[in-house]
Amino acid sequence: MNIKQDDIIELTIEKLVYSGSGFSHYNGQVVFVENAVPGDIVKAKVLRVNKNFIQAKVDEILTSSQYRVKPFCPLFNACGGCNLQNVDYDYLIEQKQIILKEFFSSKILKDFDDIEFKPFIKSDVTKEYRCKVQNAISETKVSKRLLCGYYKENTHDVVNIKYCPIQPRIIEQIINYIRENWKLGGYIEKKDKGLLKHVIIRYSSTSKKIILTFVINKDLEWFNKVENDIKSFSDEIIKSFPDVSGVLVNFNPKKTNKILGEKTELIAGEDFIFQKLYSNDGIEYNYKVSKNSFFQTNPFVAQKVFDAVKSLLKANSTILDAYGGVGTIGIFLNTLAKRITLVEECESAIIDAKTNFKLNGCKNYEVFLGNAKRIFKDFLKSRKKFDYAVIDPPRKGSDKESLDSLSKLANAIVYVSCNPATLMRDAKILNDFGFKLKTLQGADMFPYTHHIESIAYFEK
Ligand SMILES: C[S@@+](CC[C@H](N)C(=O)[O-])C[C@H]1O[C@@H](n2cnc3c(N)ncnc32)[C@H](O)[C@@H]1O
């Protein structure tokens, strides 16, 4: 039978796949089903028929899975952020472990056998964990009310979010204040008109301080026209929310998918926060994080991930902390380090890292600003050697040249990844360079979403 768009088909959901969709078969064809939970028997509407698979969406649940639960967010269907809130948490962790194992199955990857899969790191905190929030802004057509929230999945339609259970309550209160009191207009993407494009809030779960950035659809030269208005609005926010320790304006006049433009001005207070992390052996680490520096969104799980990294390393080692940000991991490993060498391309992160090394009593450290690929080559030329390279690249992963250099610079590599697909690609490259994947551990950095963080340990 030829299946076509909009057909309704009956399916039994077998498992979850990495995208968060349910997996099923229909007459021998693979079907990926949105909003499905393993164990469900559903009627699903066909969205698209591709060459090798069908995409569908649950239309009616005939028999509900024992693992299906009621989402705790009222906007679960509209928002698309936490796409797996309808799955029992413990079962979801089991599924994430299976997905991770499938990525690295020796059936798919030749030479990838004997990997030890360590227990998946769960999140003790599944609500109010998100310490960086970026809300898109728009405006209603007639009444010109401000809309603040996330884009509906696969669209640029702003879902107006007044309550989001995964962000701390204070963030929501500030966003609601902005929604009610901002008088300078919101950006309408279709017309490329209007002022306020995004609001970005960074929150420290330990100091409780907040820095707030307004991203506007204008450049710095134009800014004096609204400068006083935005300044007095910022003063009002600080008065109403004394934990707001800084307000900034970012200028992004281009029609682009990038949230931030190049320039940012501090207009009130300071442009950094301090965030503490705690290791499982009771050590407290404190990090300065400036406006442009990366910091982990979920500090509660980040510290568990770094404990897992620490457990893989021997004491008195030379450690390369590559893609090191503000020194987060390197400093966490300080008690094991004979020397820490940090490599990072973001200037403000490097400045923060220097402060953080001192702040945390690290003595033997060095920092290198620039592209990792180039710096690794310089290290090779100067015959640098490390016991361990700990690498934590962005979602797109590392690259062949960098991994080639790393395989010559270090005896073992710990790879912290937020994307199993690029980790798998890079693991194959490292394997070709003589590094074997020994252990793999997943972590739930973004509970109730499909995301999987992992810690991979490679030895020469
Ligand atoms: C996922 S973050 C990890 C930061 C840090 N390890 C942490 O846990 O907070 C990745 C970092 O790599 C940096 N980065 C991205 N591409 C880079 C490159 N090619 N060379 C050096 N640093 C890079 C980013 O600026 C960012 O700070």
The ligand as an SDF file (V2000), in Angstrom:
LIG
                    3D

 27 29  0  0  0  0  0  0  0  0999 V2000
   31.0870   23.9120   25.4070 C   0  0  0  0  0  0  0  0  0  0  0  0
   32.0470   25.2950   25.8400 S   0  0  0  0  0  0  0  0  0  0  0  0
   33.0040   24.6250   27.1520 C   0  0  0  0  0  0  0  0  0  0  0  0
   33.6930   25.5990   28.0480 C   0  0  0  0  0  0  0  0  0  0  0  0
   34.2210   25.0570   29.3560 C   0  0  0  0  0  0  0  0  0  0  0  0
   34.9280   23.8380   29.1850 N   0  0  0  0  0  0  0  0  0  0  0  0
   33.1200   24.8860   30.3690 C   0  0  0  0  0  0  0  0  0  0  0  0
   32.7820   23.7550   30.7130 O   0  0  0  0  0  0  0  0  0  0  0  0
   32.5630   25.8950   30.8360 O   0  0  0  0  0  0  0  0  0  0  0  0
   33.1350   25.4160   24.4770 C   0  0  0  0  0  0  0  0  0  0  0  0
   34.1490   26.5370   24.5490 C   0  0  0  0  0  0  0  0  0  0  0  0
   35.0290   26.4110   23.4210 O   0  0  0  0  0  0  0  0  0  0  0  0
   35.3370   27.6820   22.9090 C   0  0  0  0  0  0  0  0  0  0  0  0
   35.7040   27.4270   21.4940 N   0  0  0  0  0  0  0  0  0  0  0  0
   34.8780   27.1300   20.4770 C   0  0  0  0  0  0  0  0  0  0  0  0
   35.5840   26.8810   19.3460 N   0  0  0  0  0  0  0  0  0  0  0  0
   36.9000   27.0230   19.6660 C   0  0  0  0  0  0  0  0  0  0  0  0
   38.1080   26.8900   18.9310 C   0  0  0  0  0  0  0  0  0  0  0  0
   38.0970   26.5590   17.6480 N   0  0  0  0  0  0  0  0  0  0  0  0
   39.2590   27.1170   19.5800 N   0  0  0  0  0  0  0  0  0  0  0  0
   39.2800   27.4470   20.8940 C   0  0  0  0  0  0  0  0  0  0  0  0
   38.1640   27.5940   21.6440 N   0  0  0  0  0  0  0  0  0  0  0  0
   36.9830   27.3740   21.0520 C   0  0  0  0  0  0  0  0  0  0  0  0
   34.0880   28.4960   23.1430 C   0  0  0  0  0  0  0  0  0  0  0  0
   34.3860   29.8710   23.1890 O   0  0  0  0  0  0  0  0  0  0  0  0
   33.6060   27.9570   24.4920 C   0  0  0  0  0  0  0  0  0  0  0  0
   34.1370   28.7000   25.5560 O   0  0  0  0  0  0  0  0  0  0  0  0
  1  2  1  0
  2  3  1  0
  2 10  1  0
  3  4  1  0
  4  5  1  0
  5  6  1  0
  5  7  1  0
  7  8  2  0
  7  9  1  0
 10 11  1  0
 11 12  1  0
 11 26  1  0
 12 13  1  0
 13 14  1  0
 13 24  1  0
 14 15  1  0
 14 23  1  0
 15 16  2  0
 16 17  1  0
 17 18  1  0
 17 23  2  0
 18 19  1  0
 18 20  2  0
 20 21  1  0
 21 22  2  0
 22 23  1  0
 24 25  1  0
 24 26  1  0
 26 27  1  0
M  CHG  2   2   1   9  -1
M  END
$$$$
